Amino acid sequence: MKQLFFLILSFAHFTNANEISQTTISFFEMPDFQVYHQSVKEVNDLTQQIIILDNFSTDGNKSMHEWVESAKGKNVLLIFPVLEMKHLQFLNGKQQDSHSNFVSQLNKIFNKKYSLKNDLYRIYSNNQFADLINRYMLQFVDNDLEKFVMKNPINQIFNIKVMDQAKEDVIKHYLRTKGSYVSSAMDVDAKSDFLQLVNFAENKNLVFRWRYQNLTPSRDQSVQEFIFEDL
């Protein structure tokens, strides 16, 4: 099996109030992609990485800066990959089994870049990225992934066929990792999906540490509060 690798192709800064940096990364055969990142002024043993998978543009956007504002005073390194449909098509394609742990590799490359001694990281994912993270967690045991948010996944999270085919240690880790399943207000299908996952865990007598959040746009900040909790 070919090995995964990241290669930093270029590194540049653009000046704004939040001092966000930009890096171009090459990941195996996948098209190059941009990653914005913003760190605390002093990195120490407790600095933790937060990966935010959302629909960011290569020019940055309001949502990115809102995350930076929310992270003020927190000992975190914020990572904003800019992934387009061509990148998702690659990650969702036939080679996904050997390449879908790119999230873990992304965590490692920026840990090394900033000399972080804390390998733990948290991840926020939205829409199609929530689907990507769900598949990732059902394929790998990632002990460094401490907490996650899956918001408004395109597909249902609970799939009995996939759950039954996954390895036992993977399912146990998947359910006991602290997470939040977030849906838009009045999303009945999402709540039903979550309850099926609860029932699956109960029937298997497995530890379940997820929670369900039903949010309006005005309450979206609570998702960030969950990610930054106790940091």
Salt bridges, closest charged atoms under 4 A:
GLU29 OE1 - HIS99 NE2 3.48
ASP45 OD1 - LYS117 NZ 3.79
GLU66 OE2 - LYS62 NZ 3.97
GLU69 OE1 - LYS72 NZ 3.22
GLU146 OE1 - ARG122 NE 2.90
GLU168 OE2 - LYS172 NZ 3.23
ASP220 OD1 - LYS151 NZ 2.49
GLU229 OE1 - LYS147 NZ 2.97
GLU229 OE1 - LYS178 NZ 3.28
ASP230 OD1 - ARG122 NH2 2.69
